[in-house]
Amino acid sequence: MIRTRVIRLVAALAGLAAIGLGAAALPNSVPTATADIISFNKALRVSDDSHYTHSTYTLTGLVVQPGYSALFFDQVSGSSGTRQLIATGYGTGDFPEATASAQWTPTVPGIHTISLIVRGGSYQSEVASVVVEVLPGSTYTPSPTTTEPPTTTPSPTTTIKPEPTPPTTTTPPCNPWNCPPTSPTSPPSTCTPWSCPAPTTTATPPTTTIKPEPTPPTETTKPCQPWAC
């Protein structure tokens, strides 16, 4: 019983690489549309017959054994022969018709070669490929990129009090007529009142009033009256 199952599995996996082998065809349980692009041995399908950039399509591959993985690769014509892994699916369904599906959104127009590699346990084999022409999307409008401002935690505000301004001391000018001054008590920087000359006191002599000599009275000589002589 076990030997028979192993032989059926090996035969089914080998059929994936054989052209036209019925066991390798996509099972009838997978919807088949005439618009899909299907590989020659029917082990790989790409949904739709027209393909545009930035539109999403379904890739379906026959992996035969449930739990086996399908690796879908893409090679764009003119890309220096490089092939890139574009999607991975895991097999579901019953043996030997288990399939794996994945989504593909082309971003570059041109001729794309989609290939399928089935991997499971110690088995790995490339089983199918299809050629897909991708046209530039005419109605594609990229969604605007919204950049949210980074969340910042405001730093605590530190208020620095200004240093108090020392009171301005106004030094009165040196007044030599009032030396030393009464304020300030310390010698000012621009004047040394203690070096001012001491005030000079000039003694004023007393005023002597000289009374004038009295004027002697003037004697009046009466005229001579000849009849009185």
Secondary structure, 3 states (H helix, E strand, C coil): CHHHHHHHHHHHHHHHCCCCCHHHCCCCCCCCCCCCEECCCCCEEECCCCEECCCCEEEEEEEECCCCEEEEEEEECCCCCCCEEEEEEECECCCCCEEEEEEECCCCCEEEEEEEEEEECCEEEEEEEEEEEEECCCCCCCCCCCCCCCCCCCCCCCCCCCCCCCCCCCCCCCCHHHCCCCCCCCCCCCCCHHHCCCCCCCCCCCCCCCCCCCCCCCCCCCCCCHHHC
